[in-house]
Amino acid sequence: MGFSFINWVGFGMLVLALLLNEAFLGINAWYDLNVLAVLAGVTWLVVGAACSIWPSHRDQRA
């Protein structure tokens, strides 16, 4: 079982989300709560997780 391009994109999205969270939100994330930013972040994480576990067409196990 190998990683396909979609899996690598999802993994990259999750790593990028972690790095951006530490760089921009940091310690004062709750001072200015922006609901649209939270929804965009949650959507980004869901898409990244879905892409990282997306089944490969080369994986022929049943």
Secondary structure, 3 states (H helix, E strand, C coil): CCCCHHHHHHHHHHHHHHHHHHHHHHHHCCCCCCHHHHHHHHHHHHHHHHHHCCCCCCCCCC
